[in-house]
Amino acid sequence: MMCSLASLEPKNLKAIQSLEKELGKPLLAFSCHDVRAAELKADQLARIRKLEAELGIYLVAIQG
């Protein structure tokens, strides 16, 4: 399972912001998806790691 920050419709964003105000705490909204990691060859993995290091982010290769 892979989760990422959710894309929210304006009405849903307003509801979350309202609850944040009530709680006095920020909330993060995530959407999750069933995915399988791709099998990679060593050179493919090395290329991904190099780009991750250059960009300062993490990448995940999944089955298409």
N, C-alpha and C positions, 0 to 999 in steps of 0.2 A: 504494500500500500504506500502511496506517495501522496503527501499533503503539501499544499501551497496556499499562499494568501488568496482569499476568495475575492472574486469580482462581485461587487454588490450593486444592486439597484438602489436608486436614491432613497426609496421608502425604507429599505432594509438598513441602509447606512444610518438614516435618521433614528430608527429604533435602537440600533446599537449605541449611537451617540447619546441617546436619552438614558439608556441603562448605565453607560459610563459615568454620566453626571450623577445619577442616583448613587452609584457605588463609590464614586470618587477614585475610580481605578480605570486605566486604559484596558481595552479588550482588543484582541487580535482575532480575526475571522479566517478560518481555514476551510478549504474544500479538499476532500480526499478522493483518490481514484485508485482503482485496482490496476496495477501495472507490474510487469515482470522486468527485472534487470536484464539487459542484453549481455550475451557472452562476447567478450572482447579478446582479441589477440594482444600480446604484450605490446606491440608497437602502437596499436590503437589506444590502449590504456595510457601509454606514455604521452601520446599526443594530447589526450584529454587532460592529463595532469599538468602538462606544460601550459595549456591554455588557462586552466584553473589558476595556476600560479601567476600568469600574466594579468588576468582580470580580477583576481582576488575574490573569486566566487567558487561554488561547487557545482559540478555538472554531473548528471546521471544519465547514462545511456540505457534506453529501455527498448524492449521488443516492440516493433512497429505493427 
